[in-house]
């Protein structure tokens, strides 16, 4: 900075305000860039109103959650039961899974396949 600027407080103030404005613009741009790159990715659940059949012998935890009344915990229980006991032989066998009752099976009979 020149000696003239140091001798004139008004000129010094203008230079300082200009420098701060430029710094503020750079900080705002950097903040926006960080926000846009730090967004989390979420796994989307299949829509509950989709009419496609769900094969309970092959479906993943996420796919099983498309069944009416089945959340993550029940879906995991179905997969664990299947791993331990083998493929389901009937839709009614779902009632042997902890947390799965007759009503839940009845609500989903039309969309379940083996």
Secondary structure, 3 states (H helix, E strand, C coil): CCHHHHHCHHHHHHHHHHHHHHHHHHHHHHHHHHHHHCCCCCCCCCCCCCCCCEECCCCCHHHHCCCCCCCHHHHHHHHHHHHHHCCCCCHHHHHHCCCCCHHHHHHHHHHEEC
